[in-house]
Amino acid sequence: MSITGFDGSRYCAVFEDDYSRYVHIAFLKNKEAGTLLQAFKQFKARIENQLDRKIKRIRSDNGREYFGLFDAYLMENGIKHEFAVPSCPQQNGAAERVIQTLEGYSRRLMFDSSLPIRFWPLALKTAAY
């Protein structure tokens, strides 16, 4: 986002479970691998605890934040990392669709509520709920 959220976040990571379509949104202040890794660890703990299942693979675009620490963590935990071809959102269709849907819902929530734009993280979290 070009506008910093009320909580200082400028980015969000959307994690979606392919089976249940459960969506988890993590708000990030930067796109560094360590920040994304912390968000993924929280998602992983939540999913594995609530569903009593292990994450077996993760699919991502070829963003540089998914390399280094993040990739090493996945290998350490036996999680297969699949990449989509760069500039080819069709390969990551389910994730792209959920992001598009969340974006539309959150914009509508912001418009209807007349809240200042800096509250976009709350609108996005509400849309995911």
DSSP file with accessible surface (Angstrom, degrees, kcal/mol):
  #  RESIDUE AA STRUCTURE BP1 BP2  ACC     N-H-->O    O-->H-N    N-H-->O    O-->H-N    TCO  KAPPA ALPHA  PHI   PSI    X-CA   Y-CA   Z-CA
    1    1 A M              0   0   97      0, 0.0     4,-0.1     0, 0.0     0, 0.0   0.000 360.0 360.0 360.0 145.8    0.0    0.0    0.0
    2    2 A S        +     0   0  102      2,-0.1     2,-0.5     1,-0.0     8,-0.0   0.711 360.0  66.1 -79.4 -18.6    1.2    3.5   -0.7
    3    3 A I  S    S-     0   0   68    114,-0.1     2,-0.2     7,-0.1   117,-0.1  -0.893  88.6-125.4-105.8 128.6   -0.4    4.6    2.6
    4    4 A T        -     0   0   61     -2,-0.5     6,-0.2     1,-0.1   116,-0.1  -0.517  30.6-119.9 -71.0 133.7    1.0    3.3    5.9
    5    5 A G    >   -     0   0    6      4,-3.2     3,-2.4    -2,-0.2   114,-0.2  -0.196  27.8 -99.8 -69.0 167.4   -1.7    1.6    8.0
    6    6 A F  T 3  S+     0   0   97    112,-2.5   113,-0.1     1,-0.3    -1,-0.1   0.775 126.1  51.9 -60.8 -23.6   -2.6    2.8   11.5
    7    7 A D  T 3  S-     0   0   61    111,-0.3    -1,-0.3     2,-0.1    -2,-0.1   0.330 124.2-102.0 -95.5   6.0   -0.4    0.0   12.9
    8    8 A G  S <  S+     0   0   28     -3,-2.4     2,-0.2     1,-0.3    -2,-0.1   0.463  76.1 139.5  90.5   1.1    2.6    1.0   10.7
    9    9 A S        +     0   0    2      1,-0.1    -4,-3.2    -5,-0.1    -1,-0.3  -0.527  26.5 172.2 -83.8 146.7    2.1   -1.8    8.1
   10   10 A R        +     0   0   91     18,-2.2     2,-0.3    -6,-0.2    19,-0.2   0.450  67.7  38.3-122.5 -13.6    2.6   -1.2    4.4
   11   11 A Y  E     -A   28   0A  88     17,-2.3    17,-2.8    19,-0.1     2,-0.3  -0.895  61.7-154.5-133.6 164.3    2.3   -4.8    3.2
   12   12 A C  E     -A   27   0A  49     -2,-0.3     2,-0.5    15,-0.3    15,-0.2  -0.995   7.8-147.2-141.4 147.5    0.3   -7.9    3.9
   13   13 A A  E     -A   26   0A   9     13,-3.0    13,-2.6    -2,-0.3     2,-0.6  -0.959  13.9-154.5-110.7 130.7    1.0  -11.6    3.3
   14   14 A V  E     -A   25   0A  40     -2,-0.5     2,-0.5    11,-0.2    11,-0.2  -0.939   8.9-171.2-109.5 120.2   -2.0  -13.7    2.5
   15   15 A F  E     -A   24   0A  12      9,-3.0     9,-2.9    -2,-0.6     2,-0.4  -0.952   6.6-175.3-110.7 128.3   -1.8  -17.4    3.4
   16   16 A E  E     -A   23   0A  42     -2,-0.5     2,-0.5     7,-0.2     7,-0.2  -0.986  23.0-135.2-128.3 132.6   -4.6  -19.6    2.2
   17   17 A D     >  -     0   0   42      5,-2.4     4,-2.0    -2,-0.4     5,-0.2  -0.733  13.5-148.9 -82.8 122.5   -5.1  -23.3    2.9
   18   18 A D  T  4 S+     0   0   67     -2,-0.5    -1,-0.2     2,-0.2     0, 0.0   0.860  92.3  45.1 -60.6 -37.2   -6.0  -25.1   -0.4
   19   19 A Y  T  4 S+     0   0  206      1,-0.1    -1,-0.2    -3,-0.1    -2,-0.0   0.973 128.0  21.1 -74.8 -55.7   -8.2  -27.7    1.3
   20   20 A S  T  4 S-     0   0   55      2,-0.1    -2,-0.2     1,-0.0    -1,-0.1   0.605  92.3-131.1 -91.4 -13.5  -10.3  -25.6    3.6
   21   21 A R     <  +     0   0  130     -4,-2.0     2,-0.2     1,-0.2    -3,-0.1   0.690  47.1 164.4  65.2  20.1   -9.9  -22.2    1.9
   22   22 A Y        -     0   0   69     -5,-0.2    -5,-2.4    -6,-0.0     2,-0.5  -0.505  23.6-152.3 -65.1 133.1   -9.0  -20.8    5.3
   23   23 A V  E     -A   16   0A  26    105,-0.2     2,-0.4    -7,-0.2    -7,-0.2  -0.939  14.6-174.8-116.7 131.5   -7.4  -17.4    4.9
   24   24 A H  E     -A   15   0A  25     -9,-2.9    -9,-3.0    -2,-0.5     2,-0.5  -0.993   8.3-159.0-123.4 131.9   -4.9  -15.8    7.2
   25   25 A I  E     -A   14   0A  10     -2,-0.4     2,-0.4   -11,-0.2   -11,-0.2  -0.945   4.8-169.6-114.6 131.2   -3.6  -12.3    6.7
   26   26 A A  E     -A   13   0A  10    -13,-2.6   -13,-3.0    -2,-0.5     2,-0.4  -0.974  15.7-141.0-117.4 131.0   -0.4  -11.0    8.3
   27   27 A F  E     -A   12   0A  44     -2,-0.4     2,-0.4   -15,-0.2   -15,-0.3  -0.798  19.9-164.4 -96.2 132.1    0.5   -7.3    8.1
   28   28 A L  E     -A   11   0A  13    -17,-2.8   -17,-2.3    -2,-0.4   -18,-2.2  -0.920  25.3-154.4-120.6 142.2    4.1   -6.5    7.5
   29   29 A K  S    S+     0   0  134     -2,-0.4     2,-0.3   -20,-0.3    -1,-0.1   0.729  87.5   5.5 -84.0 -23.7    6.0   -3.2    8.0
   30   30 A N  S    S-     0   0   55      2,-0.1    -1,-0.1   -19,-0.1   -19,-0.1  -0.931  72.5-114.8-149.3 172.8    8.6   -4.3    5.3
   31   31 A K        +     0   0   96     -2,-0.3     2,-0.0    -3,-0.1   -19,-0.0   0.106  62.3 137.8-101.6  23.8    9.1   -7.1    2.8
   32   32 A E     >  -     0   0  125      1,-0.1     4,-2.0     4,-0.0     3,-0.3  -0.338  64.0-118.8 -69.8 152.1   12.2   -8.5    4.4
   33   33 A A  H  > S+     0   0   22      1,-0.2     4,-2.7     2,-0.2     5,-0.2   0.864 111.9  56.3 -61.0 -37.3   12.5  -12.3    4.6
   34   34 A G  H  > S+     0   0   29      2,-0.2     4,-2.1     1,-0.2    -1,-0.2   0.892 107.2  48.7 -64.2 -37.7   12.7  -12.3    8.4
   35   35 A T  H  > S+     0   0   39     -3,-0.3     4,-1.8     2,-0.2    -1,-0.2   0.931 114.2  45.2 -68.1 -44.9    9.4  -10.4    8.7
   36   36 A L  H  X S+     0   0    6     -4,-2.0     4,-2.6     1,-0.2    -2,-0.2   0.895 110.3  55.5 -65.5 -38.4    7.7  -12.7    6.3
   37   37 A L  H  X S+     0   0   15     -4,-2.7     4,-2.7     1,-0.2    -2,-0.2   0.920 106.3  50.3 -62.1 -43.6    9.2  -15.7    8.1
   38   38 A Q  H  X S+     0   0  101     -4,-2.1     4,-1.9     1,-0.2    -1,-0.2   0.916 111.2  49.2 -60.5 -42.8    7.8  -14.6   11.4
   39   39 A A  H  X S+     0   0    6     -4,-1.8     4,-2.1     1,-0.2    -2,-0.2   0.916 111.9  48.6 -63.9 -40.7    4.3  -14.2    9.9
   40   40 A F  H  X S+     0   0    2     -4,-2.6     4,-3.2     1,-0.2     5,-0.2   0.901 107.5  54.8 -67.4 -39.3    4.6  -17.7    8.3
   41   41 A K  H  X S+     0   0   77     -4,-2.7     4,-2.4     1,-0.2    -1,-0.2   0.902 108.9  48.4 -60.7 -40.3    5.7  -19.3   11.6
   42   42 A Q  H  X S+     0   0  123     -4,-1.9     4,-2.2     2,-0.2    -1,-0.2   0.920 113.3  47.2 -65.4 -43.6    2.6  -17.8   13.3
   43   43 A F  H  X S+     0   0   14     -4,-2.1     4,-2.9     2,-0.2     5,-0.3   0.936 112.2  50.3 -61.4 -45.8    0.3  -19.1   10.5
   44   44 A K  H  X S+     0   0   20     -4,-3.2     4,-2.7     1,-0.2     5,-0.3   0.925 110.8  48.4 -60.7 -45.6    2.0  -22.5   10.6
   45   45 A A  H  X S+     0   0   62     -4,-2.4     4,-1.9    -5,-0.2     5,-0.2   0.923 113.6  47.7 -62.0 -42.1    1.6  -22.8   14.4
   46   46 A R  H  X S+     0   0  109     -4,-2.2     4,-2.7    -5,-0.2     5,-0.3   0.940 115.0  43.8 -65.3 -49.2   -2.1  -21.8   14.1
   47   47 A I  H  X S+     0   0   10     -4,-2.9     4,-2.7     1,-0.2     6,-0.4   0.939 115.3  47.2 -62.6 -48.7   -2.9  -24.2   11.3
   48   48 A E  H  X S+     0   0   34     -4,-2.7     4,-0.7    -5,-0.3    -1,-0.2   0.855 116.4  44.9 -67.1 -30.6   -1.1  -27.2   12.7
   49   49 A N  H  < S+     0   0  137     -4,-1.9    -2,-0.2    -5,-0.3    -1,-0.2   0.925 119.1  39.6 -76.7 -45.0   -2.6  -26.7   16.1
   50   50 A Q  H  < S+     0   0  114     -4,-2.7    -2,-0.2    -5,-0.2    -3,-0.2   0.884 128.0  30.4 -74.9 -39.9   -6.2  -26.1   15.0
   51   51 A L  H  < S-     0   0   76     -4,-2.7    -1,-0.2    -5,-0.3    -3,-0.2   0.534  94.4-133.9 -97.7  -8.8   -6.4  -28.6   12.2
   52   52 A D     <  +     0   0  146     -4,-0.7     2,-0.3    -5,-0.4    -4,-0.2   0.902  68.2 115.1  54.3  42.0   -3.9  -31.2   13.7
   53   53 A R        -     0   0  171     -6,-0.4     2,-0.3    -5,-0.2    -1,-0.2  -0.972  64.0-120.0-136.3 155.8   -2.3  -31.5   10.3
   54   54 A K        -     0   0  145     -2,-0.3     2,-0.5    -3,-0.1   -10,-0.0  -0.691  25.5-116.0 -95.5 147.4    1.2  -30.6    9.0
   55   55 A I        +     0   0   29     -2,-0.3     3,-0.1     1,-0.2   -11,-0.0  -0.720  33.0 179.5 -78.7 126.3    1.9  -28.2    6.2
   56   56 A K        +     0   0  146     -2,-0.5    24,-2.5     1,-0.3     2,-0.3   0.737  59.2   3.5-102.5 -29.9    3.4  -30.2    3.4
   57   57 A R  E     -b   80   0B 132     22,-0.2     2,-0.4    24,-0.0    -1,-0.3  -0.995  53.8-153.6-154.8 157.3    4.0  -27.6    0.7
   58   58 A I  E     -b   81   0B  22     22,-2.6    24,-3.1    -2,-0.3     2,-0.5  -0.990   9.6-153.4-132.7 138.8    3.7  -23.9    0.0
   59   59 A R  E     +b   82   0B  87     -2,-0.4     2,-0.3    22,-0.2    24,-0.2  -0.955  24.9 162.4-113.7 133.4    3.3  -22.3   -3.3
   60   60 A S  E     -b   83   0B   2     22,-2.3    24,-2.3    -2,-0.5     2,-0.1  -0.932  40.1-103.4-142.7 164.9    4.5  -18.7   -3.9
   61   61 A D        -     0   0   71     -2,-0.3     2,-0.2    22,-0.2    24,-0.1  -0.236  54.5 -91.8 -75.0 179.8    5.3  -16.3   -6.6
   62   62 A N        +     0   0   60     22,-0.1    -1,-0.1    23,-0.1    21,-0.1  -0.020  69.2 153.8 -89.1  34.7    9.0  -15.7   -7.2
   63   63 A G    >   -     0   0   16     -2,-0.2     3,-1.9     1,-0.1     4,-0.1  -0.349  51.6-127.7 -63.6 142.8    9.3  -12.8   -4.8
   64   64 A R  G >  S+     0   0  209      1,-0.3     3,-1.4     2,-0.2    -1,-0.1   0.721 104.2  72.5 -68.3 -17.5   12.8  -12.4   -3.3
   65   65 A E  G 3  S+     0   0   25      1,-0.3     5,-0.3   -33,-0.1    -1,-0.3   0.673  89.3  62.9 -70.2 -12.7   11.4  -12.4    0.2
   66   66 A Y  G <  S+     0   0   36     -3,-1.9    -1,-0.3     4,-0.1     2,-0.2   0.416  94.1  75.1 -90.4  -0.2   10.8  -16.2   -0.2
   67   67 A F  S X  S+     0   0   85     -3,-1.4     3,-0.9     3,-0.1     2,-0.4  -0.571  87.4  19.1-102.7 172.9   14.5  -17.0   -0.6
   68   68 A G  T 3> S+     0   0   53      1,-0.3     4,-2.6    -2,-0.2     5,-0.2  -0.556 129.3  13.5  75.9-122.5   17.2  -17.1    2.0
   69   69 A L  H 3> S+     0   0  109     -2,-0.4     4,-2.3     1,-0.2    -1,-0.3   0.890 130.8  50.8 -56.6 -43.3   15.9  -17.5    5.6
   70   70 A F  H <> S+     0   0    0     -3,-0.9     4,-2.1    -5,-0.3    -1,-0.2   0.947 112.6  44.6 -63.3 -49.0   12.4  -18.4    4.5
   71   71 A D  H  > S+     0   0   39      1,-0.2     4,-2.4     2,-0.2    -1,-0.2   0.890 112.2  52.8 -64.0 -39.6   13.5  -21.1    2.1
   72   72 A A  H  X S+     0   0   53     -4,-2.6     4,-2.5     1,-0.2    -1,-0.2   0.904 108.2  51.3 -63.2 -40.4   16.0  -22.5    4.6
   73   73 A Y  H  X S+     0   0   35     -4,-2.3     4,-1.6    -5,-0.2    -2,-0.2   0.911 109.3  50.3 -62.4 -42.5   13.2  -22.7    7.2
   74   74 A L  H  <>S+     0   0    0     -4,-2.1     5,-2.9     1,-0.2     4,-0.2   0.930 111.8  47.0 -62.5 -45.2   10.9  -24.6    4.8
   75   75 A M  H ><5S+     0   0  140     -4,-2.4     3,-1.3     1,-0.2    -2,-0.2   0.909 109.7  54.4 -63.0 -41.0   13.7  -27.1    4.0
   76   76 A E  H 3<5S+     0   0  156     -4,-2.5    -1,-0.2     1,-0.3    -2,-0.2   0.825 113.1  42.9 -61.2 -33.0   14.4  -27.5    7.7
   77   77 A N  T 3<5S-     0   0   66     -4,-1.6    -1,-0.3    -3,-0.2    -2,-0.2   0.284 115.4-112.5 -99.5   8.0   10.8  -28.4    8.4
   78   78 A G  T < 5 +     0   0   65     -3,-1.3     2,-0.6    -4,-0.2    -3,-0.2   0.776  65.2 148.5  69.6  28.1   10.4  -30.6    5.3
   79   79 A I      < -     0   0    7     -5,-2.9     2,-0.3    -6,-0.2   -22,-0.2  -0.848  45.5-131.3 -98.8 124.7    8.0  -28.3    3.5
   80   80 A K  E     -b   57   0B 133    -24,-2.5   -22,-2.6    -2,-0.6     2,-0.6  -0.564  16.7-146.9 -75.3 134.7    8.2  -28.4   -0.2
   81   81 A H  E     -b   58   0B  27     -2,-0.3     2,-0.4   -24,-0.2   -22,-0.2  -0.904  14.2-170.4-108.4 114.1    8.4  -25.0   -1.8
   82   82 A E  E     -b   59   0B  43    -24,-3.1   -22,-2.3    -2,-0.6     2,-0.4  -0.868   7.0-154.5-103.8 138.6    6.8  -24.6   -5.2
   83   83 A F  E     -b   60   0B  75     -2,-0.4     2,-0.2   -24,-0.2   -22,-0.2  -0.881   8.4-136.3-113.2 143.3    7.3  -21.5   -7.3
   84   84 A A        -     0   0    7    -24,-2.3   -22,-0.1    -2,-0.4     3,-0.1  -0.606  40.3 -93.1 -85.9 155.8    5.1  -19.9   -9.9
   85   85 A V    >   -     0   0   81     -2,-0.2     3,-1.2     3,-0.2     6,-0.2  -0.476  54.1 -95.6 -66.1 137.0    6.7  -18.7  -13.1
   86   86 A P  T 3  S+     0   0   82      0, 0.0    -1,-0.1     0, 0.0   -25,-0.0  -0.246 106.7  10.3 -56.7 141.5    7.5  -15.0  -12.8
   87   87 A S  T 3  S+     0   0  130      1,-0.1     3,-0.1    -3,-0.1    -2,-0.1   0.806 100.9 109.8  59.0  33.6    4.8  -12.6  -14.2
   88   88 A C    X   +     0   0   38     -3,-1.2     3,-1.6     1,-0.1     4,-0.3  -0.644  35.5 170.8-135.7  76.2    2.4  -15.5  -14.6
   89   89 A P  G >   +     0   0   65      0, 0.0     3,-1.3     0, 0.0     7,-0.3   0.720  69.7  77.7 -63.4 -16.1   -0.5  -15.1  -12.1
   90   90 A Q  G >  S+     0   0  150      1,-0.3     3,-1.0     2,-0.1     4,-0.1   0.828  88.4  57.1 -62.6 -30.1   -2.4  -17.9  -13.8
   91   91 A Q  G <  S+     0   0   98     -3,-1.6    -1,-0.3     1,-0.3     3,-0.1   0.676 111.1  42.4 -74.3 -16.9   -0.1  -20.5  -12.1
   92   92 A N  G <> S+     0   0   16     -3,-1.3     4,-2.5    -4,-0.3    -1,-0.3  -0.259  78.8 144.6-118.3  41.5   -1.1  -19.1   -8.7
   93   93 A G  H <>  +     0   0   37     -3,-1.0     4,-2.5     1,-0.2     5,-0.2   0.846  64.2  50.0 -55.4 -47.2   -4.8  -18.7   -9.5
   94   94 A A  H  > S+     0   0   37      1,-0.2     4,-2.2     2,-0.2    -1,-0.2   0.935 115.2  44.2 -62.2 -43.9   -6.4  -19.5   -6.2
   95   95 A A  H  > S+     0   0   27      2,-0.2     4,-2.4     1,-0.2    -2,-0.2   0.920 113.2  50.6 -67.2 -42.3   -4.2  -17.1   -4.3
   96   96 A E  H  X S+     0   0   77     -4,-2.5     4,-2.3    -7,-0.3    -1,-0.2   0.905 111.1  49.8 -62.1 -38.8   -4.6  -14.4   -6.9
   97   97 A R  H  X S+     0   0  148     -4,-2.5     4,-2.5    -5,-0.2    -1,-0.2   0.915 110.1  48.7 -67.7 -42.4   -8.4  -14.8   -6.8
   98   98 A V  H  X S+     0   0   21     -4,-2.2     4,-2.7     2,-0.2     5,-0.2   0.909 111.7  50.2 -66.4 -36.6   -8.5  -14.6   -3.0
   99   99 A I  H  X S+     0   0   63     -4,-2.4     4,-2.5     2,-0.2    -2,-0.2   0.933 111.1  48.9 -66.0 -42.8   -6.4  -11.5   -3.0
  100  100 A Q  H  X S+     0   0  115     -4,-2.3     4,-2.2     2,-0.2    -2,-0.2   0.916 113.0  47.7 -62.3 -42.5   -8.6   -9.9   -5.7
  101  101 A T  H  X S+     0   0   39     -4,-2.5     4,-2.6     2,-0.2     5,-0.2   0.933 112.5  48.1 -65.0 -46.3  -11.7  -10.7   -3.6
  102  102 A L  H  X S+     0   0   10     -4,-2.7     4,-2.7     1,-0.2     5,-0.2   0.896 110.5  52.7 -61.1 -40.8  -10.3   -9.4   -0.4
  103  103 A E  H  X S+     0   0   91     -4,-2.5     4,-2.3    -5,-0.2    -1,-0.2   0.930 111.0  46.3 -60.4 -46.9   -9.2   -6.2   -2.1
  104  104 A G  H  X S+     0   0   40     -4,-2.2     4,-2.1     2,-0.2    -2,-0.2   0.933 114.5  46.5 -63.3 -45.9  -12.7   -5.6   -3.5
  105  105 A Y  H  X S+     0   0  143     -4,-2.6     4,-2.5     1,-0.2    -2,-0.2   0.921 113.2  48.7 -62.6 -44.9  -14.4   -6.3   -0.2
  106  106 A S  H  X S+     0   0   15     -4,-2.7     4,-2.5    -5,-0.2    -1,-0.2   0.897 109.8  51.7 -67.8 -36.6  -12.0   -4.2    1.8
  107  107 A R  H  X S+     0   0  168     -4,-2.3     4,-2.4    -5,-0.2    -1,-0.2   0.920 111.3  48.5 -62.8 -41.0  -12.4   -1.2   -0.6
  108  108 A R  H  X S+     0   0  144     -4,-2.1     4,-2.9     2,-0.2     5,-0.2   0.911 110.6  50.3 -66.2 -41.2  -16.1   -1.5   -0.3
  109  109 A L  H  X S+     0   0   65     -4,-2.5     4,-2.1     2,-0.2     6,-0.2   0.913 111.6  48.6 -60.8 -43.0  -15.9   -1.6    3.5
  110  110 A M  H  X>S+     0   0   21     -4,-2.5     4,-1.2     2,-0.2     5,-0.7   0.914 113.4  47.2 -64.3 -41.6  -13.7    1.5    3.5
  111  111 A F  H  <5S+     0   0  146     -4,-2.4     3,-0.3     1,-0.2    -2,-0.2   0.941 114.5  45.6 -65.6 -46.3  -16.1    3.3    1.2
  112  112 A D  H  <5S+     0   0   98     -4,-2.9    -1,-0.2     1,-0.2    -2,-0.2   0.832 116.2  45.0 -67.4 -34.0  -19.2    2.4    3.1
  113  113 A S  H  <5S-     0   0   60     -4,-2.1    -1,-0.2    -5,-0.2    -2,-0.2   0.653  93.9-140.6 -86.1 -16.6  -17.7    3.2    6.5
  114  114 A S  T  <5 +     0   0  106     -4,-1.2    -3,-0.1    -3,-0.3    -4,-0.1   0.769  45.5 157.1  59.6  27.7  -16.1    6.6    5.5
  115  115 A L      < -     0   0   84     -5,-0.7    -1,-0.2    -6,-0.2    -2,-0.1  -0.477  52.2 -91.1 -76.7 154.3  -13.0    5.7    7.6
  116  116 A P    >   -     0   0   61      0, 0.0     3,-2.0     0, 0.0    -1,-0.1  -0.327  38.7-112.5 -61.7 150.0   -9.7    7.3    6.8
  117  117 A I  G >  S+     0   0   88      1,-0.3     3,-1.6     2,-0.1  -114,-0.1   0.741 109.4  76.5 -60.2 -23.1   -7.6    5.3    4.4
  118  118 A R  G 3  S+     0   0  125      1,-0.3  -112,-2.5  -113,-0.1    -1,-0.3   0.636  83.0  68.9 -67.5  -8.7   -5.0    4.5    7.1
  119  119 A F  G X>  +     0   0   44     -3,-2.0     4,-1.6  -114,-0.2     3,-0.7   0.212  62.1 116.5 -92.9  17.7   -7.5    1.9    8.5
  120  120 A W  H <>  +     0   0   17     -3,-1.6     4,-2.6     1,-0.2     5,-0.2   0.838  66.8  62.0 -56.7 -32.8   -7.1   -0.4    5.5
  121  121 A P  H 3> S+     0   0    2      0, 0.0     4,-2.4     0, 0.0    -1,-0.2   0.919 104.8  47.5 -62.4 -37.6   -5.6   -3.2    7.6
  122  122 A L  H <> S+     0   0   79     -3,-0.7     4,-2.4     2,-0.2    -2,-0.2   0.907 111.7  49.7 -67.9 -39.6   -8.8   -3.5    9.6
  123  123 A A  H  X S+     0   0    8     -4,-1.6     4,-2.4     2,-0.2    -1,-0.2   0.914 112.3  48.3 -64.6 -40.6  -10.9   -3.5    6.5
  124  124 A L  H  X S+     0   0   16     -4,-2.6     4,-2.1     2,-0.2    -2,-0.2   0.915 111.7  48.7 -66.5 -41.7   -8.8   -6.2    5.0
  125  125 A K  H  X S+     0   0  116     -4,-2.4     4,-1.8    -5,-0.2    -2,-0.2   0.909 112.2  49.4 -65.6 -38.5   -8.9   -8.3    8.1
  126  126 A T  H  < S+     0   0   84     -4,-2.4    -2,-0.2     1,-0.2    -1,-0.2   0.908 109.1  52.5 -65.5 -42.0  -12.7   -7.9    8.3
  127  127 A A  H  < S+     0   0   17     -4,-2.4    -1,-0.2     1,-0.2    -2,-0.2   0.899 109.1  49.9 -61.7 -38.8  -13.0   -8.9    4.6
  128  128 A A  H  <        0   0   31     -4,-2.1  -105,-0.2     1,-0.2    -1,-0.2   0.864 360.0 360.0 -69.0 -33.4  -11.0  -12.1    5.3
  129  129 A Y     <        0   0  241     -4,-1.8    -2,-0.2    -5,-0.2    -1,-0.2   0.935 360.0 360.0 -65.2 360.0  -13.2  -12.9    8.3
